[in-house]
Amino acid sequence: MKQALVLLAFLFAFQSSSAQLFTKEKVTNSVNNIDQKTLTWGYFLGFNQYDFNFDYNQDLKDILVDESSGFHLGLVGDLRINDFMNLRLEPGVFFTSRNLIYDESYFQGTEFNDSDLLREVKSTYVHIPLLLKVSTKRINNFKPFIVGGFSTALNLSSNQDNPNDNSSGEFRMKKNTYFYEIGFGIDLYLEYFKFTPSIRGIFSMNDEIIRDVDPNSPWTGNVAKMETRGVFINFTFQ
């Protein structure tokens, strides 16, 4: 699913940018001046796919992560630094879900049922990145760029304050997560607005798991660190 979304997004971007690159016709209305404004605003929507990276205390079988595609939307604030660099704030709300699948070896010596091998992790993030966008020179009506920076996210579905743990069926994560991000995209200058498809990877910098009361818990006892990573496909309108 993730590969299909990436392919569709950038086939569209490539088709649009190629058509504009090899035509002499240029956009003649006020969207041409958008890059000269100190502050500009917009919004974005898109798709995401979150994963977990695990480090373990002992060499047992990996905890498998069954990913699914989620949806997100948010606002864009853009501060022009010069012709090639912009500072961007892109707060948004992200909805996603992941399933953790445990191997039976984690439960040796204890009684368990099939439901104990699966933990559904639904997350709603308020995601706030501060990004530096570095662009090439505009060529006719498109301009490629790379983007990178740091972000913080508040997980509204973390269960951090829930007194119950996995022994009661509750998988818990920390509310606050910190990321670094890197990506690329293309600004397309259309007749009335600027449209930007982009793809970005995010990588957590802190351990997010909240461990169970039992230090030998089959769900958290062998986890040394659990970090989120993910891919965003964004469609931005300015």
C-alpha positions as CSV (number, residue, x, y, z in Angstrom):
1,M,0.0,0.0,0.0
2,K,2.8,2.4,0.9
3,Q,4.7,1.8,-2.3
4,A,1.5,2.3,-4.4
5,L,0.8,5.7,-2.7
6,V,4.3,6.9,-3.3
7,L,4.2,5.8,-6.9
8,L,0.9,7.5,-7.6
9,A,2.0,10.7,-5.9
10,F,5.2,11.1,-7.8
11,L,3.8,9.9,-11.2
12,F,1.4,12.8,-10.9
13,A,4.2,15.2,-9.9
14,F,6.5,14.0,-12.7
15,Q,3.7,14.3,-15.3
16,S,2.8,17.8,-14.3
17,S,6.4,19.0,-14.0
18,S,7.5,17.5,-17.3
19,A,4.6,19.1,-19.1
20,Q,5.6,22.5,-17.7
21,L,9.3,22.0,-18.3
22,F,8.9,21.4,-22.0
23,T,6.4,24.1,-22.8
24,K,7.1,27.8,-23.4
25,E,3.8,28.9,-21.8
26,K,4.3,30.5,-18.4
27,V,1.8,31.3,-15.6
28,T,1.0,35.0,-15.7
29,N,-1.1,35.7,-12.7
30,S,-0.2,36.6,-9.1
31,V,0.9,33.1,-8.0
32,N,4.2,34.1,-9.7
33,N,4.9,36.4,-6.8
34,I,4.3,34.0,-4.0
35,D,8.0,33.2,-3.5
36,Q,8.8,36.9,-2.9
37,K,6.4,37.2,0.1
38,T,8.0,37.1,3.5
39,L,5.2,35.1,5.1
40,T,2.8,32.7,3.3
41,W,0.2,30.3,4.5
42,G,-1.4,27.2,3.3
43,Y,-2.7,23.7,4.3
44,F,-1.8,20.1,3.6
45,L,-3.4,16.7,3.7
46,G,-2.0,13.3,2.9
47,F,-1.3,9.7,3.9
48,N,1.1,8.2,6.5
49,Q,2.4,4.9,7.5
50,Y,4.0,4.4,10.9
51,D,6.3,1.6,12.1
52,F,8.2,0.7,15.2
53,N,11.9,0.0,15.5
54,F,12.7,-2.3,18.5
55,D,15.9,-2.9,20.4
56,Y,15.9,-6.0,22.6
57,N,17.6,-7.1,25.9
58,Q,17.8,-10.8,24.8
59,D,18.0,-12.4,21.4
60,L,14.4,-13.6,21.0
61,K,12.3,-13.5,17.9
62,D,11.4,-10.0,16.7
63,I,8.1,-8.4,17.6
64,L,6.3,-8.0,14.2
65,V,4.7,-4.8,13.3
66,D,1.6,-5.0,11.0
67,E,1.4,-1.5,9.5
68,S,-1.6,0.2,8.0
69,S,-2.0,3.5,6.1
70,G,-3.4,6.5,8.0
71,F,-4.6,10.0,7.2
72,H,-3.4,13.4,8.2
73,L,-4.1,17.1,7.7
74,G,-2.7,20.4,8.9
75,L,-1.6,24.0,8.3
76,V,1.5,25.5,6.8
77,G,3.3,28.7,7.9
78,D,6.2,29.6,5.6
79,L,8.9,32.2,6.4
80,R,11.1,33.3,3.4
81,I,14.8,33.5,4.3
82,N,16.1,34.0,0.7
83,D,15.4,32.8,-2.8
84,F,16.5,29.3,-1.9
85,M,15.7,28.7,1.8
86,N,12.4,28.9,3.8
87,L,11.7,28.1,7.4
88,R,8.4,26.2,7.8
89,L,6.0,25.4,10.6
90,E,3.6,22.6,9.7
91,P,1.3,21.6,12.7
92,G,-1.1,18.8,11.9
93,V,-3.2,16.0,13.3
94,F,-2.2,12.4,12.3
95,F,-4.3,9.3,12.6
96,T,-2.7,5.9,12.4
97,S,-2.9,2.3,13.7
98,R,-0.3,-0.5,14.2
99,N,-0.6,-4.1,15.3
100,L,2.1,-5.7,17.4
101,I,2.4,-9.5,16.9
102,Y,4.3,-11.4,19.6
103,D,5.9,-14.9,19.1
104,E,4.8,-17.6,21.5
105,S,8.4,-17.8,22.8
106,Y,7.7,-14.7,24.8
107,F,5.2,-16.5,26.9
108,Q,7.2,-19.6,27.8
109,G,6.3,-20.8,31.3
110,T,3.1,-18.8,31.5
111,E,-0.5,-19.4,30.4
112,F,-1.7,-17.3,27.4
113,N,-4.3,-17.2,24.7
114,D,-4.4,-15.9,21.2
115,S,-5.4,-12.4,22.2
116,D,-2.2,-12.1,24.3
117,L,-0.1,-12.4,21.1
118,L,-1.7,-9.3,19.6
119,R,-1.7,-5.7,20.7
120,E,-3.5,-3.0,18.6
121,V,-1.8,0.4,18.9
122,K,-4.1,3.2,17.7
123,S,-2.5,6.6,17.8
124,T,-3.7,10.2,17.2
125,Y,-0.8,12.6,17.1
126,V,-0.7,16.3,17.2
127,H,2.5,16.7,15.2
128,I,4.5,20.0,15.1
129,P,7.6,20.1,13.0
130,L,10.0,23.0,12.4
131,L,11.6,22.5,9.0
132,L,14.2,24.1,6.7
133,K,13.3,23.9,3.1
134,V,16.1,24.2,0.6
135,S,15.1,24.7,-3.0
136,T,16.7,24.8,-6.4
137,K,16.2,27.7,-8.8
138,R,12.7,27.7,-10.3
139,I,12.6,26.2,-13.8
140,N,9.5,27.5,-15.6
141,N,6.7,26.4,-13.3
142,F,8.3,23.8,-11.1
143,K,11.0,23.9,-8.4
144,P,12.4,20.8,-6.6
145,F,13.5,21.0,-3.0
146,I,14.7,19.0,0.0
147,V,13.4,19.5,3.5
148,G,14.6,18.5,7.0
149,G,14.3,19.5,10.6
150,F,13.0,18.4,14.0
151,S,9.5,17.9,15.4
152,T,7.6,17.0,18.5
153,A,4.3,15.0,18.7
154,L,1.7,14.7,21.4
155,N,0.1,11.2,21.3
156,L,-3.5,11.7,22.4
157,S,-4.0,7.9,22.5
158,S,-0.9,7.0,24.5
159,N,-2.6,5.5,27.6
160,Q,0.4,6.9,29.6
161,D,-1.8,7.7,32.6
162,N,-3.7,4.5,32.5
163,P,-3.0,2.4,35.7
164,N,-3.7,-0.8,33.8
165,D,-1.0,-2.4,31.8
166,N,-0.7,-5.3,29.3
167,S,-1.8,-7.8,31.9
168,S,-5.2,-6.1,31.6
169,G,-4.9,-5.7,27.8
170,E,-3.6,-2.1,27.8
171,F,-0.5,-1.3,25.7
172,R,0.9,2.0,26.9
173,M,3.2,4.6,25.2
174,K,4.7,7.9,26.3
175,K,2.7,11.0,25.4
176,N,5.5,13.1,24.0
177,T,7.8,12.0,21.2
178,Y,10.7,13.8,19.4
179,F,11.7,13.2,15.8
180,Y,14.1,14.3,13.1
181,E,12.7,14.4,9.6
182,I,14.0,14.5,6.1
183,G,12.3,14.5,2.7
184,F,12.0,16.0,-0.8
185,G,9.3,17.3,-3.1
186,I,8.4,19.6,-6.0
187,D,6.7,22.9,-6.0
188,L,4.3,23.2,-9.0
189,Y,3.1,26.6,-9.9
190,L,-0.5,26.3,-11.1
191,E,-2.7,29.1,-12.4
192,Y,-4.2,30.1,-9.1
193,F,-2.1,28.5,-6.4
194,K,1.1,26.5,-5.7
195,F,0.7,22.8,-5.3
196,T,3.4,20.7,-3.7
197,P,3.5,16.9,-3.5
198,S,6.3,15.7,-1.2
199,I,7.4,12.6,0.7
200,R,9.1,12.7,4.1
201,G,10.6,10.2,6.6
202,I,10.4,10.7,10.3
203,F,12.6,9.0,13.0
204,S,12.0,9.0,16.7
205,M,14.8,10.1,19.0
206,N,13.4,8.7,22.3
207,D,12.2,5.4,23.8
208,E,8.3,5.5,23.7
209,I,7.3,2.3,25.5
210,I,5.9,2.4,29.1
211,R,6.8,-0.9,30.7
212,D,4.5,-3.1,32.7
213,V,4.6,-3.3,36.5
214,D,6.1,-6.8,36.2
215,P,9.7,-6.5,35.1
216,N,9.5,-9.9,33.4
217,S,6.3,-9.0,31.4
218,P,6.3,-10.9,28.1
219,W,5.1,-7.7,26.4
220,T,7.6,-5.2,27.6
221,G,10.3,-7.1,29.6
222,N,12.6,-7.8,26.6
223,V,12.2,-4.4,25.0
224,A,15.3,-2.2,25.5
225,K,13.9,0.6,23.3
226,M,10.9,1.2,21.1
227,E,11.1,4.0,18.6
228,T,8.6,5.2,16.0
229,R,9.5,5.7,12.4
230,G,7.3,6.6,9.5
231,V,6.7,7.9,6.0
232,F,4.5,10.8,5.1
233,I,3.1,11.6,1.7
234,N,1.9,15.2,1.7
235,F,-0.1,17.4,-0.7
236,T,0.3,21.0,0.1
237,F,-1.7,24.0,-1.2
238,Q,-0.5,27.6,-0.9
